[in-house]
Amino acid sequence: MGFGSYDESEQEKQETNNDDDHEAVNVHENDHQGEVQFESEASTDDLVSRLGEMKDDDE
């Protein structure tokens, strides 16, 4: 057989493996509900000022 040729008989009886033994993926299995809290010594003004400095550094 030349390049790109194939045996058509191979195309007729293809087996597919559709095992039902596999479980579906549950994307919500590890969802968590709640809140995150943290304490900081810095004031809101300090944090906003630092954010401004970080933005200036990017430029």
C-alpha distance matrix in Angstrom:
0.0 3.7 6.8 8.2 5.8 7.3 8.7 12.0 13.9 13.9 15.7 18.3 20.3 20.7 23.9 26.3 29.0 32.2 34.8 38.3 39.6 39.2 42.2 42.1 43.1 46.8 47.3 51.0 51.5 53.2 55.0 58.5 61.5 64.4 65.8 65.8 69.1 70.0 73.3 73.8 76.9 75.8 77.3 75.3 76.7 75.4 71.9 71.8 73.0 70.4 67.7 69.0 68.8 65.2 64.3 66.2 64.3 60.9 62.1
3.7 0.0 3.8 6.3 5.5 8.5 11.1 13.9 16.4 16.2 17.3 20.3 22.5 22.5 25.6 27.7 30.4 33.4 36.1 39.5 40.8 40.1 43.0 42.6 43.3 46.9 47.1 50.9 51.5 53.0 54.7 58.1 61.0 63.9 65.1 65.0 68.2 69.0 72.2 72.5 75.5 74.3 75.8 73.7 74.9 73.7 70.3 70.0 71.1 68.5 65.8 67.0 66.8 63.2 62.2 63.9 62.0 58.7 59.7
6.8 3.8 0.0 3.8 5.5 8.6 12.0 14.5 17.3 16.4 17.0 20.4 22.5 21.9 24.9 26.5 29.0 31.9 34.6 38.0 39.2 38.2 40.9 40.3 40.8 44.3 44.3 48.1 48.8 50.2 51.7 55.1 58.0 60.8 61.8 61.7 64.9 65.7 68.8 69.1 72.0 70.8 72.2 70.1 71.3 70.1 66.6 66.3 67.4 64.8 62.1 63.2 63.0 59.5 58.4 60.1 58.3 54.9 55.9
8.2 6.3 3.8 0.0 3.8 6.6 10.3 12.1 15.2 14.2 14.1 17.6 19.9 19.2 22.3 23.7 26.5 29.1 32.1 35.3 36.8 35.8 38.3 37.5 38.2 41.6 41.6 45.4 46.3 47.8 49.2 52.7 55.5 58.4 59.5 59.5 62.8 63.8 67.0 67.4 70.4 69.1 70.4 68.3 69.5 68.4 65.0 64.6 65.8 63.4 60.5 61.7 61.7 58.1 57.0 58.8 57.2 53.7 54.7
5.8 5.5 5.5 3.8 0.0 3.8 7.0 9.1 12.2 11.8 12.2 15.3 17.7 17.7 21.0 22.9 25.9 28.7 31.6 34.9 36.5 35.9 38.7 38.1 39.2 42.7 43.0 46.7 47.5 49.2 50.8 54.3 57.1 60.1 61.5 61.6 65.0 66.1 69.4 69.9 73.0 71.9 73.2 71.0 72.4 71.4 67.8 67.5 68.9 66.4 63.5 64.8 64.9 61.3 60.2 62.1 60.5 57.0 58.1
7.3 8.5 8.6 6.6 3.8 0.0 3.7 6.1 8.8 8.0 8.8 11.9 14.1 14.1 17.5 19.7 22.7 25.6 28.5 31.8 33.4 33.0 35.9 35.6 36.9 40.4 41.1 44.8 45.3 47.3 49.0 52.6 55.4 58.5 60.1 60.4 63.8 65.0 68.4 69.1 72.3 71.3 72.6 70.5 72.1 71.1 67.5 67.3 68.8 66.3 63.4 64.9 65.1 61.4 60.4 62.6 60.9 57.5 58.8
8.7 11.1 12.0 10.3 7.0 3.7 0.0 3.8 5.4 5.6 7.3 9.6 11.7 12.6 16.1 18.8 21.9 24.9 27.7 31.0 32.7 32.8 35.8 35.8 37.4 41.0 41.9 45.6 46.0 48.1 49.9 53.6 56.5 59.7 61.4 61.9 65.3 66.7 70.1 71.0 74.3 73.5 74.8 72.7 74.4 73.4 69.8 69.7 71.3 68.8 65.9 67.5 67.8 64.1 63.2 65.4 63.8 60.4 61.8
12.0 13.9 14.5 12.1 9.1 6.1 3.8 0.0 3.8 5.3 5.2 6.8 9.8 11.2 14.9 17.4 20.9 23.5 26.6 29.7 31.8 31.9 34.8 34.6 36.4 39.9 40.9 44.5 45.1 47.4 49.0 52.7 55.5 58.8 60.6 61.3 64.8 66.4 69.9 70.9 74.3 73.4 74.5 72.3 74.0 73.3 69.6 69.4 71.2 68.8 65.8 67.4 67.9 64.2 63.1 65.5 64.1 60.6 62.0
13.9 16.4 17.3 15.2 12.2 8.8 5.4 3.8 0.0 3.8 5.4 5.4 7.5 9.7 13.1 16.2 19.5 22.2 25.1 28.3 30.2 30.8 33.9 34.1 36.2 39.7 41.0 44.5 44.8 47.3 49.1 52.8 55.6 59.0 61.0 61.8 65.4 67.0 70.5 71.7 75.1 74.4 75.6 73.5 75.4 74.6 70.9 70.8 72.7 70.3 67.4 69.1 69.6 65.9 65.0 67.5 65.9 62.5 64.1
13.9 16.2 16.4 14.2 11.8 8.0 5.6 5.3 3.8 0.0 3.8 5.6 6.4 7.2 10.6 13.5 16.6 19.6 22.4 25.7 27.5 27.8 30.9 31.2 33.1 36.7 38.0 41.5 41.7 44.1 46.0 49.7 52.6 55.9 57.8 58.5 62.0 63.6 67.1 68.3 71.7 71.0 72.3 70.3 72.2 71.3 67.6 67.7 69.5 67.0 64.2 66.0 66.3 62.6 61.9 64.4 62.7 59.4 61.1
15.7 17.3 17.0 14.1 12.2 8.8 7.3 5.2 5.4 3.8 0.0 3.8 5.9 6.2 10.0 12.3 15.8 18.3 21.4 24.5 26.6 26.8 29.6 29.5 31.4 34.9 36.0 39.5 40.0 42.5 44.1 47.9 50.6 54.0 55.9 56.7 60.3 61.9 65.5 66.7 70.1 69.3 70.4 68.3 70.2 69.5 65.7 65.6 67.6 65.2 62.3 64.0 64.6 60.9 59.9 62.5 61.1 57.7 59.3
18.3 20.3 20.4 17.6 15.3 11.9 9.6 6.8 5.4 5.6 3.8 0.0 3.8 6.1 9.5 12.2 15.8 18.0 21.1 24.0 26.4 26.9 29.8 29.9 32.2 35.5 37.0 40.3 40.8 43.5 45.1 48.9 51.5 55.0 57.1 58.1 61.8 63.6 67.2 68.5 72.0 71.4 72.4 70.2 72.3 71.6 67.9 67.8 69.9 67.6 64.6 66.5 67.1 63.4 62.5 65.2 63.8 60.4 62.1
20.3 22.5 22.5 19.9 17.7 14.1 11.7 9.8 7.5 6.4 5.9 3.8 0.0 3.8 6.4 9.6 12.9 15.3 18.1 21.2 23.3 24.2 27.3 27.7 30.1 33.6 35.3 38.6 38.7 41.5 43.3 47.1 49.8 53.3 55.6 56.6 60.3 62.1 65.7 67.2 70.8 70.3 71.4 69.4 71.6 70.8 67.1 67.2 69.4 67.0 64.1 66.1 66.7 63.0 62.3 65.1 63.6 60.3 62.2
20.7 22.5 21.9 19.2 17.7 14.1 12.6 11.2 9.7 7.2 6.2 6.1 3.8 0.0 3.8 6.5 9.9 12.6 15.5 18.7 20.7 21.2 24.3 24.5 26.8 30.3 31.9 35.3 35.4 38.1 40.0 43.7 46.5 50.0 52.2 53.1 56.7 58.5 62.1 63.6 67.1 66.6 67.8 65.8 68.0 67.2 63.4 63.6 65.8 63.3 60.5 62.5 63.1 59.4 58.7 61.5 60.1 56.8 58.7
23.9 25.6 24.9 22.3 21.0 17.5 16.1 14.9 13.1 10.6 10.0 9.5 6.4 3.8 0.0 3.8 6.6 9.4 12.0 15.3 17.2 17.9 21.1 21.8 24.3 27.7 29.7 32.9 32.8 35.5 37.6 41.3 44.2 47.6 50.0 51.0 54.6 56.4 60.1 61.7 65.3 64.9 66.2 64.3 66.6 65.9 62.1 62.5 64.7 62.2 59.4 61.7 62.3 58.6 58.1 61.0 59.5 56.3 58.5
26.3 27.7 26.5 23.7 22.9 19.7 18.8 17.4 16.2 13.5 12.3 12.2 9.6 6.5 3.8 0.0 3.8 6.1 9.1 12.3 14.4 14.7 17.7 18.2 20.6 24.1 26.0 29.2 29.2 32.0 33.9 37.6 40.5 44.0 46.3 47.4 51.0 52.9 56.6 58.3 61.9 61.5 62.7 60.8 63.2 62.5 58.7 59.1 61.4 59.0 56.2 58.5 59.2 55.5 55.0 58.0 56.6 53.5 55.7
29.0 30.4 29.0 26.5 25.9 22.7 21.9 20.9 19.5 16.6 15.8 15.8 12.9 9.9 6.6 3.8 0.0 3.8 5.8 9.3 10.9 11.3 14.6 15.6 18.1 21.6 23.8 26.9 26.5 29.3 31.5 35.1 38.1 41.5 44.0 45.0 48.6 50.6 54.2 56.0 59.6 59.5 60.8 59.0 61.6 60.8 57.0 57.6 59.9 57.4 54.8 57.3 57.9 54.2 53.9 57.0 55.5 52.5 55.0
32.2 33.4 31.9 29.1 28.7 25.6 24.9 23.5 22.2 19.6 18.3 18.0 15.3 12.6 9.4 6.1 3.8 0.0 3.8 6.3 8.8 9.3 12.1 12.8 15.7 18.9 21.4 24.2 24.0 27.0 29.0 32.7 35.5 39.0 41.6 42.9 46.6 48.8 52.4 54.4 58.1 58.0 59.1 57.3 59.9 59.3 55.5 56.0 58.6 56.2 53.5 56.1 56.9 53.3 52.9 56.2 54.9 51.9 54.4
34.8 36.1 34.6 32.1 31.6 28.5 27.7 26.6 25.1 22.4 21.4 21.1 18.1 15.5 12.0 9.1 5.8 3.8 0.0 3.8 5.3 6.6 9.8 11.6 14.7 17.8 20.6 23.2 22.4 25.5 27.8 31.3 34.2 37.7 40.5 41.7 45.4 47.5 51.2 53.3 56.9 57.1 58.3 56.7 59.5 58.8 55.1 55.8 58.4 55.9 53.4 56.1 56.9 53.3 53.2 56.5 55.1 52.3 55.0
38.3 39.5 38.0 35.3 34.9 31.8 31.0 29.7 28.3 25.7 24.5 24.0 21.2 18.7 15.3 12.3 9.3 6.3 3.8 0.0 3.8 5.5 7.6 9.5 13.1 15.6 18.8 21.0 20.1 23.5 25.7 29.1 31.8 35.4 38.3 39.9 43.5 45.9 49.6 51.8 55.5 55.8 56.9 55.3 58.2 57.6 53.9 54.7 57.4 55.1 52.6 55.4 56.3 52.8 52.8 56.1 55.0 52.2 54.9
39.6 40.8 39.2 36.8 36.5 33.4 32.7 31.8 30.2 27.5 26.6 26.4 23.3 20.7 17.2 14.4 10.9 8.8 5.3 3.8 0.0 3.8 6.5 9.6 12.6 15.2 18.5 20.5 19.1 22.2 24.8 28.1 31.0 34.5 37.4 38.7 42.3 44.5 48.1 50.4 54.1 54.6 55.9 54.5 57.4 56.7 53.1 54.1 56.7 54.3 51.9 54.9 55.7 52.1 52.4 55.7 54.4 51.8 54.7
39.2 40.1 38.2 35.8 35.9 33.0 32.8 31.9 30.8 27.8 26.8 26.9 24.2 21.2 17.9 14.7 11.3 9.3 6.6 5.5 3.8 0.0 3.8 6.5 9.2 12.1 15.1 17.5 16.2 19.2 21.8 25.2 28.2 31.6 34.3 35.6 39.1 41.3 44.9 47.1 50.8 51.1 52.5 51.0 53.9 53.1 49.5 50.5 53.1 50.6 48.2 51.2 51.9 48.4 48.6 51.9 50.6 48.0 50.9
42.2 43.0 40.9 38.3 38.7 35.9 35.8 34.8 33.9 30.9 29.6 29.8 27.3 24.3 21.1 17.7 14.6 12.1 9.8 7.6 6.5 3.8 0.0 3.8 6.4 8.7 12.1 14.0 12.7 16.0 18.4 21.8 24.7 28.2 31.0 32.4 36.0 38.3 42.0 44.4 48.1 48.4 49.6 48.1 51.1 50.5 46.9 47.9 50.6 48.3 45.9 48.9 49.8 46.4 46.6 50.0 48.8 46.4 49.3
42.1 42.6 40.3 37.5 38.1 35.6 35.8 34.6 34.1 31.2 29.5 29.9 27.7 24.5 21.8 18.2 15.6 12.8 11.6 9.5 9.6 6.5 3.8 0.0 3.8 6.3 9.3 11.6 11.3 14.5 16.4 20.0 22.8 26.3 29.1 30.6 34.3 36.7 40.4 42.6 46.3 46.5 47.5 45.8 48.7 48.2 44.5 45.3 48.1 45.9 43.3 46.2 47.3 43.9 43.9 47.4 46.4 43.8 46.6
43.1 43.3 40.8 38.2 39.2 36.9 37.4 36.4 36.2 33.1 31.4 32.2 30.1 26.8 24.3 20.6 18.1 15.7 14.7 13.1 12.6 9.2 6.4 3.8 0.0 3.8 6.0 8.9 8.6 11.4 13.4 17.0 20.0 23.4 26.0 27.2 30.9 33.2 36.9 39.0 42.7 42.8 43.9 42.2 45.1 44.6 40.9 41.7 44.4 42.2 39.7 42.6 43.6 40.2 40.3 43.8 42.7 40.2 43.1
46.8 46.9 44.3 41.6 42.7 40.4 41.0 39.9 39.7 36.7 34.9 35.5 33.6 30.3 27.7 24.1 21.6 18.9 17.8 15.6 15.2 12.1 8.7 6.3 3.8 0.0 3.8 5.4 5.4 8.7 10.2 13.8 16.6 20.1 22.8 24.4 28.1 30.6 34.4 36.7 40.5 40.6 41.5 39.9 42.9 42.5 38.9 39.7 42.7 40.6 38.1 41.1 42.4 39.1 39.2 42.8 42.0 39.6 42.5
47.3 47.1 44.3 41.6 43.0 41.1 41.9 40.9 41.0 38.0 36.0 37.0 35.3 31.9 29.7 26.0 23.8 21.4 20.6 18.8 18.5 15.1 12.1 9.3 6.0 3.8 0.0 3.8 5.6 7.4 8.1 11.9 14.6 18.0 20.4 21.8 25.5 27.9 31.7 33.8 37.6 37.5 38.3 36.5 39.5 39.1 35.4 36.2 39.1 37.0 34.5 37.4 38.7 35.4 35.4 39.1 38.3 35.9 38.8
51.0 50.9 48.1 45.4 46.7 44.8 45.6 44.5 44.5 41.5 39.5 40.3 38.6 35.3 32.9 29.2 26.9 24.2 23.2 21.0 20.5 17.5 14.0 11.6 8.9 5.4 3.8 0.0 3.8 5.5 5.2 8.9 11.3 14.9 17.6 19.5 23.2 25.9 29.7 32.1 35.8 36.0 36.7 34.9 38.1 37.9 34.3 35.1 38.2 36.4 33.9 37.0 38.5 35.4 35.6 39.3 38.7 36.6 39.5
51.5 51.5 48.8 46.3 47.5 45.3 46.0 45.1 44.8 41.7 40.0 40.8 38.7 35.4 32.8 29.2 26.5 24.0 22.4 20.1 19.1 16.2 12.7 11.3 8.6 5.4 5.6 3.8 0.0 3.8 5.9 9.0 12.1 15.4 18.3 19.9 23.5 26.1 29.8 32.4 36.1 36.6 37.6 36.2 39.5 39.0 35.5 36.7 39.7 37.7 35.5 38.8 40.0 36.9 37.4 41.0 40.2 38.3 41.4
53.2 53.0 50.2 47.8 49.2 47.3 48.1 47.4 47.3 44.1 42.5 43.5 41.5 38.1 35.5 32.0 29.3 27.0 25.5 23.5 22.2 19.2 16.0 14.5 11.4 8.7 7.4 5.5 3.8 0.0 3.8 6.3 9.9 12.8 15.3 16.5 20.1 22.5 26.2 28.7 32.5 33.0 34.2 32.9 36.2 35.6 32.1 33.5 36.5 34.3 32.3 35.7 36.8 33.7 34.5 38.1 37.2 35.5 38.8
55.0 54.7 51.7 49.2 50.8 49.0 49.9 49.0 49.1 46.0 44.1 45.1 43.3 40.0 37.6 33.9 31.5 29.0 27.8 25.7 24.8 21.8 18.4 16.4 13.4 10.2 8.1 5.2 5.9 3.8 0.0 3.8 6.8 10.1 12.7 14.4 18.1 20.9 24.6 27.2 30.9 31.3 32.0 30.5 33.8 33.6 30.1 31.3 34.4 32.6 30.4 33.7 35.1 32.2 32.7 36.4 35.9 34.2 37.3
58.5 58.1 55.1 52.7 54.3 52.6 53.6 52.7 52.8 49.7 47.9 48.9 47.1 43.7 41.3 37.6 35.1 32.7 31.3 29.1 28.1 25.2 21.8 20.0 17.0 13.8 11.9 8.9 9.0 6.3 3.8 0.0 3.7 6.5 9.3 11.2 14.8 17.7 21.4 24.2 27.9 28.5 29.2 28.0 31.4 31.2 27.9 29.3 32.4 30.7 28.8 32.3 33.7 31.1 31.8 35.5 35.1 33.7 36.9
61.5 61.0 58.0 55.5 57.1 55.4 56.5 55.5 55.6 52.6 50.6 51.5 49.8 46.5 44.2 40.5 38.1 35.5 34.2 31.8 31.0 28.2 24.7 22.8 20.0 16.6 14.6 11.3 12.1 9.9 6.8 3.7 0.0 3.7 7.1 10.0 13.3 16.7 20.3 23.2 26.9 27.4 27.7 26.3 29.8 30.0 26.9 28.1 31.5 30.2 28.3 31.6 33.4 31.0 31.7 35.4 35.3 34.1 37.2
64.4 63.9 60.8 58.4 60.1 58.5 59.7 58.8 59.0 55.9 54.0 55.0 53.3 50.0 47.6 44.0 41.5 39.0 37.7 35.4 34.5 31.6 28.2 26.3 23.4 20.1 18.0 14.9 15.4 12.8 10.1 6.5 3.7 0.0 3.7 7.0 10.0 13.5 16.9 20.0 23.6 24.3 24.6 23.4 27.0 27.2 24.3 25.7 29.1 27.9 26.4 29.8 31.5 29.5 30.4 34.0 34.0 33.2 36.2
65.8 65.1 61.8 59.5 61.5 60.1 61.4 60.6 61.0 57.8 55.9 57.1 55.6 52.2 50.0 46.3 44.0 41.6 40.5 38.3 37.4 34.3 31.0 29.1 26.0 22.8 20.4 17.6 18.3 15.3 12.7 9.3 7.1 3.7 0.0 3.8 6.6 10.2 13.5 16.5 20.0 20.6 20.8 19.7 23.4 23.5 20.6 22.2 25.5 24.4 23.0 26.5 28.2 26.4 27.4 30.9 31.1 30.5 33.5
65.8 65.0 61.7 59.5 61.6 60.4 61.9 61.3 61.8 58.5 56.7 58.1 56.6 53.1 51.0 47.4 45.0 42.9 41.7 39.9 38.7 35.6 32.4 30.6 27.2 24.4 21.8 19.5 19.9 16.5 14.4 11.2 10.0 7.0 3.8 0.0 3.8 6.8 10.4 13.2 16.9 17.5 18.2 17.4 21.0 20.7 17.9 19.8 22.9 21.5 20.4 24.0 25.4 23.6 24.9 28.3 28.3 27.9 31.1
69.1 68.2 64.9 62.8 65.0 63.8 65.3 64.8 65.4 62.0 60.3 61.8 60.3 56.7 54.6 51.0 48.6 46.6 45.4 43.5 42.3 39.1 36.0 34.3 30.9 28.1 25.5 23.2 23.5 20.1 18.1 14.8 13.3 10.0 6.6 3.8 0.0 3.8 6.9 10.1 13.6 14.6 15.4 15.1 18.8 18.5 16.0 18.4 21.3 20.1 19.6 23.1 24.4 23.1 24.7 27.9 27.9 28.1 31.2
70.0 69.0 65.7 63.8 66.1 65.0 66.7 66.4 67.0 63.6 61.9 63.6 62.1 58.5 56.4 52.9 50.6 48.8 47.5 45.9 44.5 41.3 38.3 36.7 33.2 30.6 27.9 25.9 26.1 22.5 20.9 17.7 16.7 13.5 10.2 6.8 3.8 0.0 3.7 6.6 10.3 11.5 12.9 13.3 16.8 15.9 13.7 16.6 19.1 17.6 17.7 21.3 22.1 21.0 23.1 26.0 25.8 26.4 29.6
73.3 72.2 68.8 67.0 69.4 68.4 70.1 69.9 70.5 67.1 65.5 67.2 65.7 62.1 60.1 56.6 54.2 52.4 51.2 49.6 48.1 44.9 42.0 40.4 36.9 34.4 31.7 29.7 29.8 26.2 24.6 21.4 20.3 16.9 13.5 10.4 6.9 3.7 0.0 3.8 6.9 8.9 10.5 11.8 15.1 14.0 12.6 15.9 17.9 16.8 17.6 20.9 21.6 21.0 23.4 25.9 25.9 27.0 30.0
73.8 72.5 69.1 67.4 69.9 69.1 71.0 70.9 71.7 68.3 66.7 68.5 67.2 63.6 61.7 58.3 56.0 54.4 53.3 51.8 50.4 47.1 44.4 42.6 39.0 36.7 33.8 32.1 32.4 28.7 27.2 24.2 23.2 20.0 16.5 13.2 10.1 6.6 3.8 0.0 3.8 5.3 7.7 9.6 12.4 10.7 9.8 13.4 14.9 13.7 15.0 18.2 18.5 18.4 21.0 23.1 23.1 24.6 27.5
76.9 75.5 72.0 70.4 73.0 72.3 74.3 74.3 75.1 71.7 70.1 72.0 70.8 67.1 65.3 61.9 59.6 58.1 56.9 55.5 54.1 50.8 48.1 46.3 42.7 40.5 37.6 35.8 36.1 32.5 30.9 27.9 26.9 23.6 20.0 16.9 13.6 10.3 6.9 3.8 0.0 3.8 6.6 9.7 11.6 9.7 10.1 13.7 14.4 13.6 15.8 18.5 18.5 19.0 21.8 23.4 23.5 25.5 28.1
75.8 74.3 70.8 69.1 71.9 71.3 73.5 73.4 74.4 71.0 69.3 71.4 70.3 66.6 64.9 61.5 59.5 58.0 57.1 55.8 54.6 51.1 48.4 46.5 42.8 40.6 37.5 36.0 36.6 33.0 31.3 28.5 27.4 24.3 20.6 17.5 14.6 11.5 8.9 5.3 3.8 0.0 3.8 6.7 8.1 5.9 6.6 10.0 10.6 10.2 12.4 14.8 15.1 15.9 18.5 20.0 20.4 22.4 24.8
77.3 75.8 72.2 70.4 73.2 72.6 74.8 74.5 75.6 72.3 70.4 72.4 71.4 67.8 66.2 62.7 60.8 59.1 58.3 56.9 55.9 52.5 49.6 47.5 43.9 41.5 38.3 36.7 37.6 34.2 32.0 29.2 27.7 24.6 20.8 18.2 15.4 12.9 10.5 7.7 6.6 3.8 0.0 3.8 5.4 5.1 6.4 8.7 9.9 10.7 12.5 14.4 15.5 16.7 18.6 20.1 21.2 23.2 25.2
75.3 73.7 70.1 68.3 71.0 70.5 72.7 72.3 73.5 70.3 68.3 70.2 69.4 65.8 64.3 60.8 59.0 57.3 56.7 55.3 54.5 51.0 48.1 45.8 42.2 39.9 36.5 34.9 36.2 32.9 30.5 28.0 26.3 23.4 19.7 17.4 15.1 13.3 11.8 9.6 9.7 6.7 3.8 0.0 3.8 5.4 5.1 6.1 8.5 9.8 10.5 12.4 14.3 15.3 16.6 18.5 20.0 21.4 23.3
76.7 74.9 71.3 69.5 72.4 72.1 74.4 74.0 75.4 72.2 70.2 72.3 71.6 68.0 66.6 63.2 61.6 59.9 59.5 58.2 57.4 53.9 51.1 48.7 45.1 42.9 39.5 38.1 39.5 36.2 33.8 31.4 29.8 27.0 23.4 21.0 18.8 16.8 15.1 12.4 11.6 8.1 5.4 3.8 0.0 3.8 5.4 5.1 6.0 8.6 9.8 10.6 12.4 14.3 15.4 16.6 18.5 20.3 21.8
75.4 73.7 70.1 68.4 71.4 71.1 73.4 73.3 74.6 71.3 69.5 71.6 70.8 67.2 65.9 62.5 60.8 59.3 58.8 57.6 56.7 53.1 50.5 48.2 44.6 42.5 39.1 37.9 39.0 35.6 33.6 31.2 30.0 27.2 23.5 20.7 18.5 15.9 14.0 10.7 9.7 5.9 5.1 5.4 3.8 0.0 3.8 5.6 5.1 6.2 8.6 9.9 10.6 12.4 14.4 15.4 16.6 18.8 20.6
71.9 70.3 66.6 65.0 67.8 67.5 69.8 69.6 70.9 67.6 65.7 67.9 67.1 63.4 62.1 58.7 57.0 55.5 55.1 53.9 53.1 49.5 46.9 44.5 40.9 38.9 35.4 34.3 35.5 32.1 30.1 27.9 26.9 24.3 20.6 17.9 16.0 13.7 12.6 9.8 10.1 6.6 6.4 5.1 5.4 3.8 0.0 3.8 5.4 5.1 6.2 8.7 9.8 10.5 12.4 14.3 15.3 16.9 19.1
71.8 70.0 66.3 64.6 67.5 67.3 69.7 69.4 70.8 67.7 65.6 67.8 67.2 63.6 62.5 59.1 57.6 56.0 55.8 54.7 54.1 50.5 47.9 45.3 41.7 39.7 36.2 35.1 36.7 33.5 31.3 29.3 28.1 25.7 22.2 19.8 18.4 16.6 15.9 13.4 13.7 10.0 8.7 6.1 5.1 5.6 3.8 0.0 3.8 5.4 5.0 6.3 8.7 9.9 10.6 12.5 14.3 15.7 17.3
73.0 71.1 67.4 65.8 68.9 68.8 71.3 71.2 72.7 69.5 67.6 69.9 69.4 65.8 64.7 61.4 59.9 58.6 58.4 57.4 56.7 53.1 50.6 48.1 44.4 42.7 39.1 38.2 39.7 36.5 34.4 32.4 31.5 29.1 25.5 22.9 21.3 19.1 17.9 14.9 14.4 10.6 9.9 8.5 6.0 5.1 5.4 3.8 0.0 3.8 5.4 5.1 6.4 8.8 10.0 10.7 12.6 14.7 16.0
70.4 68.5 64.8 63.4 66.4 66.3 68.8 68.8 70.3 67.0 65.2 67.6 67.0 63.3 62.2 59.0 57.4 56.2 55.9 55.1 54.3 50.6 48.3 45.9 42.2 40.6 37.0 36.4 37.7 34.3 32.6 30.7 30.2 27.9 24.4 21.5 20.1 17.6 16.8 13.7 13.6 10.2 10.7 9.8 8.6 6.2 5.1 5.4 3.8 0.0 3.8 5.3 5.0 6.2 8.7 9.8 10.6 12.7 14.8
67.7 65.8 62.1 60.5 63.5 63.4 65.9 65.8 67.4 64.2 62.3 64.6 64.1 60.5 59.4 56.2 54.8 53.5 53.4 52.6 51.9 48.2 45.9 43.3 39.7 38.1 34.5 33.9 35.5 32.3 30.4 28.8 28.3 26.4 23.0 20.4 19.6 17.7 17.6 15.0 15.8 12.4 12.5 10.5 9.8 8.6 6.2 5.0 5.4 3.8 0.0 3.8 5.4 5.1 6.3 8.6 9.9 10.9 13.1
69.0 67.0 63.2 61.7 64.8 64.9 67.5 67.4 69.1 66.0 64.0 66.5 66.1 62.5 61.7 58.5 57.3 56.1 56.1 55.4 54.9 51.2 48.9 46.2 42.6 41.1 37.4 37.0 38.8 35.7 33.7 32.3 31.6 29.8 26.5 24.0 23.1 21.3 20.9 18.2 18.5 14.8 14.4 12.4 10.6 9.9 8.7 6.3 5.1 5.3 3.8 0.0 3.8 5.4 5.1 6.2 8.7 10.1 11.2
68.8 66.8 63.0 61.7 64.9 65.1 67.8 67.9 69.6 66.3 64.6 67.1 66.7 63.1 62.3 59.2 57.9 56.9 56.9 56.3 55.7 51.9 49.8 47.3 43.6 42.4 38.7 38.5 40.0 36.8 35.1 33.7 33.4 31.5 28.2 25.4 24.4 22.1 21.6 18.5 18.5 15.1 15.5 14.3 12.4 10.6 9.8 8.7 6.4 5.0 5.4 3.8 0.0 3.8 5.4 5.1 6.2 8.9 10.3
65.2 63.2 59.5 58.1 61.3 61.4 64.1 64.2 65.9 62.6 60.9 63.4 63.0 59.4 58.6 55.5 54.2 53.3 53.3 52.8 52.1 48.4 46.4 43.9 40.2 39.1 35.4 35.4 36.9 33.7 32.2 31.1 31.0 29.5 26.4 23.6 23.1 21.0 21.0 18.4 19.0 15.9 16.7 15.3 14.3 12.4 10.5 9.9 8.8 6.2 5.1 5.4 3.8 0.0 3.8 5.4 5.1 6.6 9.2
64.3 62.2 58.4 57.0 60.2 60.4 63.2 63.1 65.0 61.9 59.9 62.5 62.3 58.7 58.1 55.0 53.9 52.9 53.2 52.8 52.4 48.6 46.6 43.9 40.3 39.2 35.4 35.6 37.4 34.5 32.7 31.8 31.7 30.4 27.4 24.9 24.7 23.1 23.4 21.0 21.8 18.5 18.6 16.6 15.4 14.4 12.4 10.6 10.0 8.7 6.3 5.1 5.4 3.8 0.0 3.8 5.4 5.3 6.9
66.2 63.9 60.1 58.8 62.1 62.6 65.4 65.5 67.5 64.4 62.5 65.2 65.1 61.5 61.0 58.0 57.0 56.2 56.5 56.1 55.7 51.9 50.0 47.4 43.8 42.8 39.1 39.3 41.0 38.1 36.4 35.5 35.4 34.0 30.9 28.3 27.9 26.0 25.9 23.1 23.4 20.0 20.1 18.5 16.6 15.4 14.3 12.5 10.7 9.8 8.6 6.2 5.1 5.4 3.8 0.0 3.8 5.4 5.4
64.3 62.0 58.3 57.2 60.5 60.9 63.8 64.1 65.9 62.7 61.1 63.8 63.6 60.1 59.5 56.6 55.5 54.9 55.1 55.0 54.4 50.6 48.8 46.4 42.7 42.0 38.3 38.7 40.2 37.2 35.9 35.1 35.3 34.0 31.1 28.3 27.9 25.8 25.9 23.1 23.5 20.4 21.2 20.0 18.5 16.6 15.3 14.3 12.6 10.6 9.9 8.7 6.2 5.1 5.4 3.8 0.0 3.8 5.5
60.9 58.7 54.9 53.7 57.0 57.5 60.4 60.6 62.5 59.4 57.7 60.4 60.3 56.8 56.3 53.5 52.5 51.9 52.3 52.2 51.8 48.0 46.4 43.8 40.2 39.6 35.9 36.6 38.3 35.5 34.2 33.7 34.1 33.2 30.5 27.9 28.1 26.4 27.0 24.6 25.5 22.4 23.2 21.4 20.3 18.8 16.9 15.7 14.7 12.7 10.9 10.1 8.9 6.6 5.3 5.4 3.8 0.0 3.8
62.1 59.7 55.9 54.7 58.1 58.8 61.8 62.0 64.1 61.1 59.3 62.1 62.2 58.7 58.5 55.7 55.0 54.4 55.0 54.9 54.7 50.9 49.3 46.6 43.1 42.5 38.8 39.5 41.4 38.8 37.3 36.9 37.2 36.2 33.5 31.1 31.2 29.6 30.0 27.5 28.1 24.8 25.2 23.3 21.8 20.6 19.1 17.3 16.0 14.8 13.1 11.2 10.3 9.2 6.9 5.4 5.5 3.8 0.0
